[in-house]
Amino acid sequence: MSFFLSSLMSLWVTYINLGFTSSFISQWIHAFSLAWPAAAVIAFFVGPLAQKITQRLLSN
C-alpha cells in the first residue's frame, strides 16, 4: 500500500510542480525514493491505530 500510494502521490506532485519536462522521470524517481521509506514507516506505526478506529466506527 505504501509503495502504490507514494508512487502515485510523488508522480502527481512532481507533475504539478514541474510539468512534464525532459527531467520529469528522474525528478519523479528522486521524489519517490524519498517518499516511499517515509510512507512505509508512517504506515507501520499508524496502521494499527487506523485499524482500531475503523473497527470502532464499524462496530456501532
C-alpha positions in Angstrom: 0.0 0.0 0.0 2.8 2.4 0.9 4.5 1.6 -2.4 1.5 2.4 -4.6 0.4 5.5 -2.6 3.8 7.0 -2.5 4.5 6.3 -6.2 1.2 7.9 -7.3 1.4 10.8 -4.9 5.0 11.6 -5.8 4.1 11.3 -9.5 1.2 13.7 -9.1 3.1 16.3 -7.0 6.1 16.2 -9.3 3.8 16.8 -12.3 2.0 19.6 -10.6 5.3 21.3 -9.6 7.4 20.7 -12.7 5.0 19.8 -15.5 6.1 17.2 -18.0 9.7 18.2 -18.7 12.7 16.3 -20.0 13.8 15.7 -16.5 10.4 14.6 -15.2 11.2 10.9 -14.8 14.4 11.5 -12.9 12.8 14.0 -10.7 9.9 11.7 -10.0 12.2 8.8 -9.2 14.1 11.1 -6.8 10.8 12.2 -5.1 9.6 8.6 -4.9 12.9 7.4 -3.4 12.3 9.9 -0.6 8.6 9.3 -0.2 8.4 5.5 0.0 10.5 5.0 3.1 8.6 7.7 4.9 5.3 6.2 3.8 6.4 2.8 4.9 7.4 4.0 8.4 4.2 6.0 8.8 2.0 3.1 7.7 3.8 0.8 10.1 3.2 3.0 13.1 -0.2 4.5 12.2 -1.7 1.3 10.6 -2.7 -0.3 13.9 -4.3 2.9 15.2 -6.2 3.3 11.9 -7.4 -0.3 12.2 -8.7 0.3 15.8 -10.5 3.4 14.7 -12.1 1.6 11.8 -13.2 -1.3 14.0 -14.8 1.1 16.4 -16.6 3.0 13.7 -17.9 -0.2 12.1 -19.0 -1.8 15.3 -21.6 0.9 16.1 
